């Protein structure tokens, strides 16, 4: 018997023995299943129905809400072809092998088209096949496919996008089934901090995942996620793949679209994972855009032609304002709707079309969401007195300034630390300035009040304590007569802002 044959026979015996053991084990398990094992346990009293009833009721509510929403949530699969460079060697053992023997390498590069894939979520808006998702889920992808909760798959195409809010509408291509489930859009303005919510989507590709949490905060902005931000913050777990999925209230109504997470993970593999802070776009912001997006038309935003800034406690004192709410106008663009309405630098806008203005974000979002040509009432505070104006909303273009960064952080200053010169044509040319009047800052002392106020060489002081400044002597007179603070209006690259300097 050859070794090969012997090995074959041992193999056959091994398989047979294994089957026998499997059968024996099966018989043993079957016999064990028919026997009752008596356990010596202590009898525990049943839990009080009154104690567990609220938890059971909440669980049933979660299940009911999830059951209503999940059928209308889809997975969005996207794909595009990208060029990828790959090393190519003409030698069978590679360039490294060749280099070891001949002391040189001959690397060559070739480009190869490879697929790049993305995964997100979406929600079906109506039975015509329109689906709401995030812009970043479908951005620059050429092939899109959606998968329904019942596993049906359909090709889709992008209909309308708004990159400034990270919103997109896609649509099922070709024949649309008549039995599409749809979501119900709610009212994000009615949601409150602490309200229970559910997030639905496909985190890490795990389809039809439901997580729960609460609304942690409203009106989150300055996150760098989109140009226009007014996010709902939630602790409902959101992870990669949830983008575009719905955030729903306990009525099963969509109050937001899951879009981003904030993660501070530093451990390997923790990047991009949920860290307890998720963000959703309020559905009311989206609803205003849907008719336009579903037509495939670009979003047109309104503008009034002002530069605005937050109100610090020091600015509130300077302008005789009751509090730090509102948006302070630091610049009115010439021939703008604001100029025609009579707005002036130093006005504080406290209400827009009946809506209270808490900060610059509120005003910016409200103006942007208003159709050009609309006449809107404004309530302002000017010189401590409340006034009313009417502004006709203009059309925002990419060249119109909408707001300036918040400069209200320059408080608790110790020294001015300014070097200035009266603006001359030569200085204007040196600093590339368009202005021909004012006092130009030529140097800032490190650690001074001016440096902490973020003043820079090249800034032009236009006003000091609301008085025009056309020379160094005029600025010195204002400083000499000031007591504790100086209110400066500066111009930097054509944009104006107010700055408060502390003298002590």
VORO-323572 format. One record per residue (C-alpha): x negated, y negated, z negated. Coordinates in steps of 0.2 Angstrom, whole numbers, plus 5000, padded with zeros to 4 digits. Each point is the difference from the previous one (the first is absolute). Layout:
<rs>
XYZ/...
</rs>
This chain:
<rs>
500050005000/499249845005/499949854988/501249915011/501350144998/499750014982/500349824997/501650015010/500650154989/499749904984/500949865007/501550105003/499950084983/499949824992/501649945009/500950164995/499549984982/500549825001/501850055006/500150134987/499649884986/501249875007/501450135000/499650054983/499949824994/501749975008/500850154991/499349944984/500749825003/501650085005/500150104984/499549854990/501449895007/501350124994/499450004982/500549864987/498649934989/500549954983/499149854994/500049944982/500549825002/500849884988/501749935005/500049825004/501549894999/500749935016/499649825005/501349884996/501049965016/500149824995/498149995000/499650085017/501649935009/499249835005/498450095007/501150135009/501149865007/498549905006/499350155008/501650035009/500049825006/498350015007/500550165009/501549925007/499149845006/498650115008/501350115008/500849855008/498349915006/498950155005/500950055016/499749835008/498249994996/498850065014/498250045001/499149895013/498550085009/498949895011/498650045011/498849915012/498450045009/498449924995/498250015007/498850084988/498150005003/499250174998/498250055001/499650115015/498450115002/499450085016/499050134990/500850164993/499349984983/500449814999/498949844999/499350044983/499350165005/499249925016/499349864989/499150124988/499050085014/499749855012/500049864987/501449905008/501950005002/501149975014/501749954993/501449975012/501749934996/501650045009/501849944997/501450124998/501849964998/500750074984/501749994992/500349894985/501650044990/501049904987/501550054989/501349894992/501850004996/501549915006/501949984997/501450025013/501049835002/501450065011/500650145011/499349925015/498350064994/499249844994/498750044986/499249884988/498250024995/498449904996/499149925014/498350084994/500850175003/500249985018/498749865004/499050045016/500750185001/500550065017/501050154996/501350014986/501150144994/501250014986/500650154990/501750004991/500350084984/500850155009/498450025009/500649945017/498649905009/500349865013/498849895009/500149814996/499549845006/499649834992/501449875003/499549854989/498649954988/499649864988/498250024995/500149854988/501250104989/499450175005/501750055006/500450115016/501550075008/499850165011/501450105009/500250185005/499750025019/501250085012/501650084994/500449964982/501050134990/501749944994/499850074983/498649894994/500149964981/499649824995/499549904985/501049864992/499149844998/500349914983/499649834992/498349984994/500449844992/501250094988/498650114993/499249964983/498450054991/500350164992/501350075011/499850185005/499550045018/499550155011/498750005013/500150135015/498750045013/498650125005/498549974988/498550095006/501150085013/501250084987/501649975009/501649954991/499249954984/501049914987/499249904985/500849894987/499549854990/500649824997/499849835007/498549944992/500049825007/500749895014/499349875011/498250075000/498949915013/498249955004/499650185002/499249995017/501250135007/501049895012/500149815004/501749994992/500150094984/501450014987/499850184994/501050104988/498850094988/500450184994/499250144990/500950135011/498650105006/499549955018/498650075010/499350015017/501450065012/501349914990/499849845010/501749965009/501050104988/501549934990/500049944982/501850024995/501049954985/501250114990/501449975012/499050085013/499749845009/498449945008/499349854991/498250015007/498850095012/498550084992/498449925007/498549994989/499150064984/498849924989/498750124994/498549974989/499350185001/498150025001/499850184998/499750105016/501650045009/501049884990/499949865013/501749965008/501050104987/501449934989/499549914985/501649954992/500349855011/501050015017/500749875011/501649995010/500649875012/501749934994/501350065012/500849835000/498449935009/500250145013/501849985003/499849835006/498850065013/500950165006/501249925013/498549935009/498850154998/501350125006/500249895016/498150025002/499849814998/498649914991/500449924983/500149825000/499649914984/500549834994/498849864993/500249824993/498249945003/499349984982/498550064991/500550064982/499150064984/500550074983/500349884986/498850014986/500449934982/498849855004/500849975017/501750004991/499449874988/499349895014/501650015011/501249994985/500850175003/501050094987/499150175003/498950095011/501350075011/500249955018/498849965014/499049845001/499849925017/498249955002/500149965019/501449965012/499550035018/500449865012/501550015011/500650164991/501750044993/499449954983/499449835006/501749975009/500950054984/499049874989/499050124990/498449934993/498450064992/500250024982/501850065001/500550164992/501350115008/501050084987/501550075011/500250055018/501750045007/500750024982/498650124995/498949964985/498149995005/498950084986/498449995010/499249975017/500550185005/501849974998/500049855011/498950085013/501150165002/501649905000/499549885013/499350145011/501650094999/501049855006/500449995018/499349855009/501349865003/500950034983/500349854989/499550044982/500349904984/498449974990/499949954982/498449914995/499249914985/499249845005/499249884987/501050104986/501649975009/501150145009/500549965018/500850095014/499550015018/500550105015/498750085011/500350085017/498950165001/498750015014/499250145009/498550084992/498550025012/498350074996/499249835000/501149934986/499450004983/501350084988/499149994983/498349984991/499250114987/500449964982/498849884993/500849994983/498750104991/498849854998/500449964982/498949974984/498749915009/498649914992/499149895012/500449925017/498350045008/500449915017/498849915012/501049905013/499749885014/501249885009/500550095016/499149945016/500050055018/498350084997/500650104985/501650055009/498950075014/498850094988/501450094991/501150025015/501449904994/501449925009/500549884987/499249825000/500649944983/499750064983/498550054989/499150165005/499250124986/498250025004/499550114985/500850104986/499150034983/500050184995/501150034985/500949845001/501849965001/499949975018/499250175003/501350094990/501449915009/499350085016/499549835008/498750025013/498749895009/500949935015/501749984991/500849835003/500849914985/501549915007/500949954984/499549984982/501449994988/501249975015/499049855006/499250005017/498150024999/499049925014/498349974992/499050064986/500349844990/501950045000/499750174994/498949944986/501349884995/501350134998/498850114990/499549864988/501949964996/500550194998/500250074983/500050195000/500450065018/499849945018/501250065013/499150015017/500750035017/498750085011/499950055018/499150155006/499950055018/501649905003/501050084986/500449904984/500250064982/500149924983/498750034987/500049954981/498349964992/499850004982/498949864993/499650084983/
</rs>
